[in-house]
């Protein structure tokens, strides 16, 4: 379960509902939780500085697309961990290893996409954390780092 083909089949058969958010994210000030930038789409979802708050219960697709820049890629591997949190608890995580010796270049750019289909209740809070936020690419192109939420159904 929860592969991209599963998501595609589900999304093709479920009509969309109105709640949606699409917010840019940026490096946190003093934590691993990413900050939401005040630009984007926010319909029937409350968009706060570090989290999205659900206003209507239902089945939601949560997605996070992040770009990374390793300015001095060494031969030692770096593990990047992205965690999608619901109410400050890990609901989905991805671990990816970069800068291993066989893939190392002087400068390396990588991106990760995480998708998660789940049931959310009213007042559930969605946020994202990184174990190495210093590698989040906010300077060089492409730098569209986003957290999004789409509501697909009222019921499971």
C-alpha positions as CSV (number, residue, x, y, z in Angstrom):
1,X,0.0,0.0,0.0
2,X,0.7,3.7,-0.3
3,X,2.7,3.6,-3.5
4,X,2.3,6.3,-6.1
5,X,0.3,3.9,-8.3
6,X,-2.1,3.3,-5.4
7,X,-2.5,7.1,-5.0
8,X,-3.2,7.6,-8.7
9,X,-5.9,4.9,-8.7
10,X,-7.6,6.4,-5.6
11,X,-7.4,9.9,-6.8
12,X,-8.9,9.0,-10.2
13,X,-12.0,7.5,-8.5
14,X,-12.7,10.0,-5.8
15,X,-14.2,13.4,-6.5
16,X,-12.4,16.4,-5.0
17,X,-13.8,18.5,-2.2
18,X,-13.2,22.1,-1.4
19,X,-10.5,22.1,1.3
20,X,-7.0,22.8,0.0
21,X,-3.7,24.3,1.0
22,X,-0.5,24.9,-0.9
23,X,2.1,26.8,1.0
24,X,5.8,27.4,0.5
25,X,8.0,26.2,3.3
26,X,11.3,27.7,4.5
27,X,14.0,26.9,7.0
28,X,13.0,27.1,10.7
29,X,14.5,29.6,13.0
30,X,15.4,27.4,16.0
31,X,13.8,24.0,15.4
32,X,13.6,21.2,12.9
33,X,9.9,22.1,12.0
34,X,9.7,24.0,8.7
35,X,8.1,27.4,8.6
36,X,5.2,28.2,6.2
37,X,5.6,31.3,4.1
38,X,2.5,33.6,3.9
39,X,2.1,33.0,0.2
40,X,0.0,30.3,-1.3
41,X,-3.5,28.8,-1.4
42,X,-5.4,28.3,1.8
43,X,-9.1,27.3,1.4
44,X,-11.1,25.9,4.3
45,X,-7.8,25.1,6.1
46,X,-6.2,27.4,8.7
47,X,-2.6,28.2,7.7
48,X,-0.4,29.1,10.6
49,X,3.3,29.9,10.8
50,X,4.4,26.2,11.2
51,X,1.3,24.1,10.6
52,X,-1.9,23.7,8.7
53,X,-5.0,23.2,10.8
54,X,-7.9,21.1,9.3
55,X,-11.4,22.7,9.5
56,X,-13.4,19.8,7.9
57,X,-12.9,16.1,8.6
58,X,-12.3,13.7,5.8
59,X,-9.7,11.9,3.7
60,X,-6.8,14.1,2.7
61,X,-3.8,13.8,0.5
62,X,-0.8,15.5,2.2
63,X,2.2,16.1,0.0
64,X,5.6,17.7,0.6
65,X,8.1,18.6,-2.2
66,X,11.5,19.7,-1.0
67,X,14.7,20.7,-2.8
68,X,18.1,20.2,-1.3
69,X,21.5,21.6,-2.0
70,X,24.7,20.0,-0.7
71,X,27.4,22.7,-1.4
72,X,30.3,20.5,-0.4
73,X,29.4,16.9,-1.0
74,X,31.8,14.7,0.8
75,X,32.4,11.0,0.5
76,X,30.6,10.4,3.8
77,X,26.8,9.7,3.3
78,X,24.2,12.1,4.7
79,X,20.8,10.7,5.8
80,X,17.9,13.1,5.2
81,X,14.7,12.4,7.1
82,X,11.5,14.1,6.3
83,X,8.6,13.6,8.8
84,X,5.0,14.5,8.1
85,X,3.5,15.3,11.5
86,X,-0.2,15.2,12.5
87,X,-0.7,16.8,15.9
88,X,3.1,16.8,16.5
89,X,3.3,13.0,16.1
90,X,5.0,11.3,13.1
91,X,2.4,10.1,10.7
92,X,4.7,9.4,7.8
93,X,8.5,9.6,7.3
94,X,11.0,9.2,4.5
95,X,14.6,8.5,4.9
96,X,17.0,9.0,2.0
97,X,20.8,8.8,1.8
98,X,22.7,11.3,-0.3
99,X,26.3,12.1,-1.0
100,X,27.5,8.5,-1.0
101,X,30.9,8.2,-2.8
102,X,29.4,6.8,-6.0
103,X,27.0,9.7,-6.4
104,X,29.2,12.5,-5.1
105,X,29.8,15.6,-7.2
106,X,31.3,18.9,-6.2
107,X,27.8,20.4,-5.8
108,X,24.8,18.3,-5.6
109,X,21.1,19.2,-5.9
110,X,18.4,16.7,-5.0
111,X,14.6,16.8,-4.4
112,X,12.3,14.6,-2.5
113,X,8.5,14.2,-2.8
114,X,6.5,12.7,-0.1
115,X,2.8,11.7,-0.5
116,X,0.5,10.5,2.3
117,X,-3.2,9.7,2.1
118,X,-4.9,9.7,5.5
119,X,-8.1,10.5,7.4
120,X,-8.0,13.8,9.3
121,X,-10.3,15.2,11.9
122,X,-11.3,18.8,12.6
123,X,-8.4,20.7,14.4
124,X,-5.8,18.1,13.3
125,X,-2.5,20.0,12.8
126,X,-0.1,19.1,9.9
127,X,3.5,20.1,9.8
128,X,6.8,18.8,8.4
129,X,10.2,18.4,10.0
130,X,13.7,17.8,8.7
131,X,16.7,16.3,10.5
132,X,19.1,18.5,8.5
133,X,17.2,21.8,7.6
134,X,20.5,23.5,6.7
135,X,20.5,21.5,3.4
136,X,17.0,22.9,2.3
137,X,17.6,24.8,-0.9
138,X,16.1,28.3,-0.6
139,X,18.7,30.2,-2.8
140,X,19.4,28.4,-6.0
141,X,16.7,27.4,-8.6
142,X,14.7,25.2,-8.3
143,X,13.7,26.3,-4.9
144,X,9.9,25.6,-4.7
145,X,9.6,23.9,-1.4
146,X,6.0,23.2,-0.6
147,X,3.6,21.6,1.8
148,X,0.2,20.9,0.4
149,X,-3.1,19.3,1.6
150,X,-6.1,18.3,-0.6
151,X,-9.4,17.0,0.7
152,X,-10.9,14.2,-1.3
153,X,-13.8,12.8,0.7
154,X,-15.9,13.1,3.9
155,X,-15.6,9.4,4.7
156,X,-13.1,6.7,4.8
